[in-house]
Amino acid sequence: MSQFSPFSKEELLPQAEMLEIQKRKGELFIGLPKETYIGEKRVCLTPDAVTALCAHGHRIVVETGAGDGANYTDKEYSEAGAKISYNTEEAFKCNIVLKVAPPTEEEIAYLNPETILISSLQLKTQNKKYFDCLAKKKITAVAFDYIKDEHNSYPVVKSLSEIAGTASILIAGELMSGTNKGNGLLFGNIGGVPPTSVVIFGAGTVGEYAARTALGLGARVKVFDNSISKLRNLQHCLPAPIYTSTLQPKSITKALMRCDVAIGAIRGKNRSPVVVTETMLESMKEGAVIVDVSIDRGGCFESSNVTSHNSPTFVKHGVIHYCVPNIPARYSRTASVSISNIFTPYLLDIAEEGGFENAARFDKSLRNGMYFYHGILTNRTVAEWFDLPFRDINLLIL
C-alpha cells in the first residue's frame, strides 16, 4: 500500500450499504372553523374529503355550522369521522387550520404558536397589523391563491375562475328576464329569433368559460383582449368559431351597441384596466346587462361600483350592472367541492412526507403559496406592498 494513497486500508474494504431511513408518516390534526366574513358560504373540506382524511388516521375538528352555507350538515361531518365542536376556539387550536377567507385579528389570537394556516390572502383587504399578528405567533401561512403547480398555473384561482366565468353567463340570463326588470330576452338561440349577442372583455380562464357557456346556450360571442396568443388559444379550445379582436375603441363601441350582455374579465397586475368608458356605455341598448367579474380589481367598466350578494345590481344609463366581487360564493357548494378536491391531495401528501416541513422541502407549489414561515415573511409581493422585510423561502427550508 502506497503511503500516498488517499484512502485508508479500512476504506478500501467492502463497506456496508447504508439504506435510506423510511419517512415516518405524520398524523394531521386539522381544524375547520366556521366562516364569519359577510357573504362567505364556502368551506374548505367536504364530508367526503373528511372521510378520506380520517381513513388515513387523521383527526379533524369542525366548528358547528361550518358547512351550513354549502348545505353540508354537522351530521354529515360527524358521520364522516370529524369531531363537531361547539367552541369556536377549539377549531383554531389545531395544528393545521383551513379557512376560505383570511382570519380576523381576533381569530389569529385563538391560534396556537407555530400553527400552519391555509387560507386565501386577499392582499388588497389586508393591513400591516394582520402580518404583525401572524409574526408574533410564529405562524406558517399558505395562501391558496398563490399556490402555483408544476404546470405553472394557479389551481385554486383557475378553478374559481372557471366557476365565475360560467356563472357570469347564467347570472346575465337571469337578469335579462322580464321578472328581473330586464328586456325580457331568453338567453339562447330560438328558431326564427335572432340569437343573444354577448361581448366578453378578457380571454383568460374567466373569459374562456364565459364564452364556452354562452356558445352552449346558442349565443353569438365576441371576445376582446390585447394578447393575440390568448385569443388564438381561445379560438382553438372552443367548440365553435367566435369573433376575436384586440381592444380598439371603435370596434368595442360598435360591438357594445349591438350586444345584449357584456362580461368584464380583464385583470391587470394591480388594477384592471378600464376598457369601456361612460360614453361607450351610453350607446348600449336599454335593458342590456353588464356583469363585471373583474370588479375585485377595480372593474373594467368606468360605470362599475362594488355591489353585494344581498343587493347585487344597479341601473346606469339604462344598463343593468352586476358588480359583486365574490361570484363563486353564490355557488358555494360547487366552489367548496372544487377547493376540497385541490386541498385533500396536498394534506395527504403532507402526512405522507412526515409533516409540513418535509412536504414543503420537496413540493415547490407549497413553497410558492407560502407567505409566512415560522413568523418570517417570505413573499416578495406582500413585502413590497406593505414595505416589510422578507426572506427567500428557499434559503430557510434546506
Stockholm file with secondary structure:
# STOCKHOLM 1.0

chainA/1-398         MSQFSPFSKEELLPQAEMLEIQKRKGELFIGLPKETYIGEKRVCLTPDAVTALCAHGHRIVVETGAGDGANYTDKEYSEAGAKISYNTEEAFKCNIVLKVAPPTEEEIAYLNPETILISSLQLKTQNKKYFDCLAKKKITAVAFDYIKDEHNSYPVVKSLSEIAGTASILIAGELMSGTNKGNGLLFGNIGGVPPTSVVIFGAGTVGEYAARTALGLGARVKVFDNSISKLRNLQHCLPAPIYTSTLQPKSITKALMRCDVAIGAIRGKNRSPVVVTETMLESMKEGAVIVDVSIDRGGCFESSNVTSHNSPTFVKHGVIHYCVPNIPARYSRTASVSISNIFTPYLLDIAEEGGFENAARFDKSLRNGMYFYHGILTNRTVAEWFDLPFRDINLLIL
#=GR chainA/1-398 SS CCTTCSSCHHHHSCCCCCCCCCCCCCCCEEEECCCCSTTCCCCSCCHHHHHHHHHTTCEEEEETTTTGGGTCCHHHHHHHTCEEESCHHHHHTSSEEECSSCCCHHHHHHSCTTCEEEECCCGGGCCHHHHHHHHHTTCEEEETTTCCCTTSSCHHHHHHHHHHHHHHHHHHHHHHSGGGTSCCCCSSCCTTSCCCEEEEECCSHHHHHHHHHHHHTTCEEEEECSCHHHHHHHHHHSSSCCEEECCCHHHHHHHHHHCSEEEECCCCSSSCCCCBCHHHHHTSCTTCEEEEGGGGGTCSBTTCCCCCSSSCEEEETTEEEECCSCGGGGGHHHHHHHHHHHHHHHHHHHHHTTSHHHHHHHCHHHHHHEEEETTEECCHHHHHHHTCCCCCHHHHCC
#=GC SS_cons         CCTTCSSCHHHHSCCCCCCCCCCCCCCCEEEECCCCSTTCCCCSCCHHHHHHHHHTTCEEEEETTTTGGGTCCHHHHHHHTCEEESCHHHHHTSSEEECSSCCCHHHHHHSCTTCEEEECCCGGGCCHHHHHHHHHTTCEEEETTTCCCTTSSCHHHHHHHHHHHHHHHHHHHHHHSGGGTSCCCCSSCCTTSCCCEEEEECCSHHHHHHHHHHHHTTCEEEEECSCHHHHHHHHHHSSSCCEEECCCHHHHHHHHHHCSEEEECCCCSSSCCCCBCHHHHHTSCTTCEEEEGGGGGTCSBTTCCCCCSSSCEEEETTEEEECCSCGGGGGHHHHHHHHHHHHHHHHHHHHHTTSHHHHHHHCHHHHHHEEEETTEECCHHHHHHHTCCCCCHHHHCC
//
